[in-house]
């Protein structure tokens, strides 16, 4: 029989349990302290007899409760018990948000609000075994790219730092590379400079930052988190000027090498499908998010319709039928960015011309003074 104890605050005394039980960077007190610092935290300890089975962390914001046990496999019976307790204990709460569950739930008045994939690479015990599992063409290309880079830049360094050895400046450079790369591809960056402080703060506890440096300049890097036997890749980026070396892929392979050397079991490259993830053998694992309502209310019906329309649009957007539209939008963005860079270039050139003219006028004035002096 399941018994439950409820507490206010974060379960800091259970941090080790959270890491070993859930293997999720979301479900650590350190993560919640950094990324949800203003939240009103609560948690439940769920026992089966005298054995602790689950620690469920949640927050309350007005009429909404959010469960922070994301990227976890929690049984439906536990979530249902959690739902019953929340609605009885917190009478003002009208809905519960369950984010990024590896399990699909069929719970009363639960609306599937989003679905996506976490791309996971299962790591073998040696790097040679990993290379053998790659396709022949991929294996040959990834090795050749690294060899080519080192032949042309023998001073290139592959560096990996952990926790308190991580420099904030390195994180800042990697995020800026990511922003620049997205803009050049005509995409809206998913990161911005305000993320630097959060990434740095959390990295001091569980961080792993691997990067490629040439002459003291970071040209590619990956910001990750290591928990127990898993590593989660949050940001990967490279300098577009070095694209001919496929530096992003070389950096990703270096992270895989580091992970295997640390005897990790899996690398989560998280959401977002890409050719590189497919080449490096990342397999999709379905992730689901839900909104559970207390009653069949107008809010429930409104959310049901809104989510249905949004998911239908997402399905169309990700289908082959929307590819011409996506290509047109990408082309428009790239043209707009190119025009911005051209405008900036013109302004800089005009400023340089103005500076030269100013110098010429100054020289003419000096010559006039010089001529008057010797008249």
C-alpha positions in Angstrom: 0.0 0.0 0.0 1.3 3.5 -0.9 1.6 6.0 1.9 2.3 9.7 1.2 4.0 12.4 3.2 3.8 16.0 2.0 6.3 18.8 2.7 7.1 22.4 1.7 10.3 23.4 0.0 12.8 21.3 -2.0 13.8 17.8 -1.0 17.5 18.7 -0.7 18.2 15.7 1.6 17.0 13.4 -1.2 19.2 14.7 -4.0 21.1 11.4 -4.4 17.9 9.5 -4.5 16.5 11.8 -7.2 19.6 11.3 -9.4 19.7 7.5 -9.0 16.0 7.0 -9.3 15.1 9.2 -12.2 18.4 9.8 -14.2 17.1 13.2 -15.3 18.8 16.6 -15.1 15.4 18.2 -14.6 14.8 16.4 -11.4 17.6 17.7 -9.2 17.3 20.4 -6.5 20.2 22.2 -8.0 18.5 22.5 -11.4 15.3 23.8 -9.8 17.1 26.3 -7.6 18.7 27.8 -10.8 15.9 27.6 -13.3 12.8 28.0 -11.0 14.3 30.2 -8.2 11.0 32.1 -7.7 8.8 29.0 -7.5 6.8 27.9 -4.4 8.1 24.4 -4.1 6.5 21.4 -2.5 7.2 17.7 -2.6 5.7 14.3 -1.8 7.5 11.2 -0.4 5.7 8.1 -1.5 6.4 4.9 0.4 5.5 1.3 -0.3 5.5 0.0 3.2 8.8 1.3 4.6 10.5 1.6 1.2 10.7 5.0 -0.4 9.4 4.6 -4.0 9.0 8.1 -5.4 9.8 11.7 -4.6 7.5 14.0 -6.6 8.4 17.7 -6.7 5.8 20.2 -7.7 5.1 24.0 -7.6 2.0 26.0 -7.1 1.3 29.2 -9.1 -2.2 30.4 -8.5 -4.7 27.9 -9.9 -2.0 25.8 -11.6 0.3 23.1 -10.2 3.4 22.0 -12.2 5.1 18.6 -11.6 8.8 18.9 -12.1 9.6 15.2 -12.5 10.3 15.6 -16.2 12.2 13.1 -18.5 11.2 10.3 -16.1 9.3 7.0 -16.3 6.7 7.2 -13.5 3.8 4.8 -13.3 0.4 6.0 -14.2 -0.9 4.9 -10.7 1.6 7.2 -9.0 0.6 10.2 -11.2 -3.1 9.5 -10.5 -2.4 9.4 -6.8 -0.5 12.6 -7.1 -3.4 14.2 -9.0 -5.9 13.2 -6.3 -3.7 14.6 -3.5 -3.0 17.9 -5.3 -6.7 18.6 -5.9 -7.7 17.7 -2.4 -4.8 19.4 -0.6 -4.7 22.6 -2.7 -8.3 23.5 -3.2 -7.6 26.5 -5.4 -5.7 24.4 -8.0 -7.8 23.7 -11.1 -5.2 22.1 -13.3 -1.9 20.1 -13.1 0.9 20.3 -15.7 2.9 17.1 -16.3 5.9 17.9 -18.5 8.0 15.6 -20.6 7.1 12.1 -19.4 8.6 9.0 -21.1 5.3 7.3 -20.3 1.9 7.8 -22.1 -0.9 8.3 -19.6 -4.7 7.6 -19.8 -5.9 9.6 -16.9 -9.3 11.1 -16.3 -9.6 14.7 -17.7 -5.9 14.6 -18.9 -5.2 16.4 -22.2 -2.1 15.5 -24.2 -0.6 19.0 -24.7 2.6 18.1 -26.6 4.6 15.2 -27.9 8.1 15.1 -29.2 11.2 12.9 -29.1 14.3 12.8 -27.0 17.1 11.4 -29.2 19.3 9.0 -27.2 22.6 7.4 -28.2 23.3 4.1 -26.4 27.0 4.0 -25.6 29.1 0.9 -25.9 32.1 0.2 -23.6 34.8 1.3 -26.1 35.1 4.0 -28.8 36.2 1.3 -31.3 32.9 -0.5 -30.7 31.0 2.7 -31.3 32.9 3.4 -34.6 32.1 -0.2 -35.7 28.4 0.4 -35.2 28.4 3.4 -37.5 27.7 3.1 -41.2 30.8 2.6 -43.3 30.5 5.9 -45.0 29.9 7.8 -41.8 32.8 6.1 -40.0 35.2 7.0 -42.8 34.0 10.6 -43.1 34.1 11.4 -39.3 37.6 10.1 -39.0 38.8 11.9 -42.2 37.4 15.2 -40.9 39.3 15.1 -37.7 42.5 14.1 -39.4 42.1 16.9 -41.9 41.5 19.4 -39.1 44.6 18.3 -37.2 46.7 18.3 -40.4 45.8 21.9 -41.2 45.7 23.1 -37.6 48.1 20.9 -35.6 47.7 23.2 -32.6 44.0 22.4 -32.3 43.2 21.3 -28.8 40.3 19.1 -27.6 39.5 20.1 -24.1 36.9 18.9 -21.6 36.2 20.5 -18.2 33.9 19.5 -15.3 31.9 21.2 -12.6 33.9 24.0 -10.8 36.7 23.8 -13.5 34.3 25.2 -16.1 34.9 28.9 -17.0 31.9 31.2 -17.5 33.7 32.7 -20.5 33.7 29.3 -22.3 30.0 28.9 -21.9 29.4 32.4 -23.1 31.5 31.7 -26.3 29.7 28.5 -27.0 26.3 30.1 -26.7 27.3 33.0 -28.9 28.5 30.5 -31.5 25.1 28.8 -31.4 23.3 32.1 -31.8 25.5 33.1 -34.8 25.1 29.7 -36.4 21.3 29.8 -36.2 21.1 33.4 -37.6 23.4 32.4 -40.5 21.1 29.5 -41.3 18.1 31.8 -41.3 16.6 30.3 -38.1 15.5 31.9 -34.8 18.1 31.1 -32.1 16.8 29.0 -29.3 19.4 30.5 -26.9 20.3 34.0 -26.0 23.0 35.7 -23.9 20.8 35.7 -20.8 21.1 31.9 -20.7 24.8 32.2 -19.8 24.3 32.7 -16.0 21.9 29.8 -15.7 24.1 27.4 -17.6 27.1 28.4 -15.7 25.4 28.2 -12.3 24.1 24.7 -12.9 27.4 23.5 -14.6 29.2 24.1 -11.3 27.3 21.1 -9.8 26.9 18.6 -12.7 28.4 20.3 -15.7 30.6 19.0 -18.5 31.8 21.3 -21.2 33.8 19.9 -24.1 35.2 22.2 -26.8 37.8 22.6 -29.6 40.2 25.5 -29.3 42.7 26.9 -31.8 45.1 29.6 -30.8 43.1 30.3 -27.6 39.8 30.8 -29.5 36.8 28.4 -29.0 35.7 27.2 -32.4 33.2 24.5 -31.4 31.8 23.3 -28.1 29.1 21.4 -26.3 27.5 22.3 -22.9 26.3 19.1 -21.1 25.2 17.7 -17.8 26.3 14.4 -16.3 24.0 12.6 -13.9 24.9 9.1 -12.7 25.5 7.1 -15.9 23.9 9.5 -18.4 24.9 12.7 -20.1 22.6 15.3 -21.5 23.7 17.6 -24.3 22.1 21.0 -24.0 23.9 23.2 -26.5 26.3 22.3 -29.4 27.7 24.9 -31.7 30.6 25.7 -34.0 32.1 28.6 -36.0 30.5 28.7 -39.4 33.9 29.6 -40.9 35.1 26.1 -40.2 32.1 24.3 -41.6 34.2 22.5 -44.2 35.6 20.5 -41.4 32.1 19.6 -40.1 33.4 20.9 -36.8 30.0 20.5 -35.1 30.1 16.7 -35.8 33.7 16.5 -34.8 32.8 18.1 -31.5 29.8 15.8 -31.0 32.1 12.8 -31.6 34.5 14.2 -29.0 31.7 14.4 -26.5 30.8 10.7 -27.3 34.5 9.8 -26.7 34.5 11.6 -23.4 31.2 9.9 -22.4 32.6 6.5 -23.2 35.8 7.2 -21.3 33.7 8.2 -18.3 31.9 4.8 -18.6 28.5 6.5 -19.2 25.7 4.4 -20.6 23.7 6.9 -22.7 24.0 10.3 -24.3 20.7 12.3 -24.6 20.9 14.8 -27.5 17.4 15.8 -26.5 14.7 17.2 -28.8 15.0 18.2 -32.4 15.7 15.8 -35.2 18.7 16.3 -37.4 20.8 14.4 -40.0 23.8 14.5 -37.6 21.9 12.8 -34.8 20.7 10.1 -37.3 24.3 9.6 -38.5 25.6 9.3 -35.0 22.9 6.6 -34.1 20.7 8.7 -31.9 17.3 6.9 -31.6 14.1 8.7 -30.8 12.3 8.1 -27.5 8.8 9.5 -27.3 8.1 12.2 -24.7 4.6 13.4 -23.6 3.3 16.4 -21.8 -0.2 16.7 -20.2 -2.6 19.1 -18.6 -4.9 17.4 -16.1 -8.0 19.3 -15.1 -9.9 19.1 -11.9 -13.3 19.4 -13.6 -14.9 19.3 -17.0 -14.9 23.1 -17.2 -15.0 25.7 -19.9 -11.2 25.9 -19.5 -11.0 22.2 -20.1 -13.0 22.4 -23.3 -11.1 25.5 -24.5 -7.7 23.9 -23.9 -8.9 20.6 -25.6 -9.8 22.5 -28.8 -6.7 24.8 -28.7 -4.3 21.8 -28.2 -6.1 19.8 -31.0 -5.6 22.7 -33.4 -2.0 23.3 -32.4 -1.0 19.6 -32.7 -2.7 19.3 -36.0 -0.8 22.3 -37.3 2.5 20.8 -35.9 1.8 17.5 -37.6 1.3 19.3 -40.9 4.4 21.5 -40.4 6.5 18.4 -39.8 5.1 16.5 -42.7 6.5 16.4 -46.3 3.6 18.5 -47.5 4.8 21.6 -45.7 8.4 21.4 -47.0 7.9 24.0 -49.8 6.5 26.5 -47.3 9.3 25.8 -44.8 11.9 26.2 -47.5 10.3 29.5 -48.6 10.3 30.9 -45.0 14.0 29.8 -44.6 14.9 31.5 -47.8 13.1 34.7 -46.8 14.9 34.8 -43.4 18.3 34.2 -45.0 17.7 37.0 -47.6 16.6 39.4 -44.8 19.7 38.6 -42.7 21.9 39.0 -45.8 20.3 42.5 -46.4 21.0 43.4 -42.8 24.7 42.4 -43.1 24.9 44.3 -46.4 23.4 47.4 -44.8 25.9 47.2 -41.9 28.7 46.7 -44.3 27.7 49.8 -46.2 27.5 51.8 -43.0 30.9 50.7 -42.0 32.3 51.5 -45.4 30.7 55.0 -45.4 32.2 55.6 -41.9 35.6 54.6 -43.2 35.3 56.9 -46.2 34.2 59.7 -43.9 37.2 59.1 -41.7 39.6 59.2 -44.7 38.0 62.5 -45.9 38.4 63.9 -42.5 42.0 62.9 -42.4 42.5 64.5 -45.9 40.9 67.8 -44.8 43.1 67.8 -41.7 46.2 67.3 -43.9 45.1 70.1 -46.2 44.7 72.4 -43.2 48.2 71.5 -42.0 49.6 72.2 -45.4 47.9 75.6 -45.5 49.6 76.5 -42.2 52.9 75.2 -43.5 52.7 77.4 -46.6 51.7 80.5 -44.6 54.7 79.9 -42.3 57.2 80.0 -45.2 55.6 82.9 -47.2 
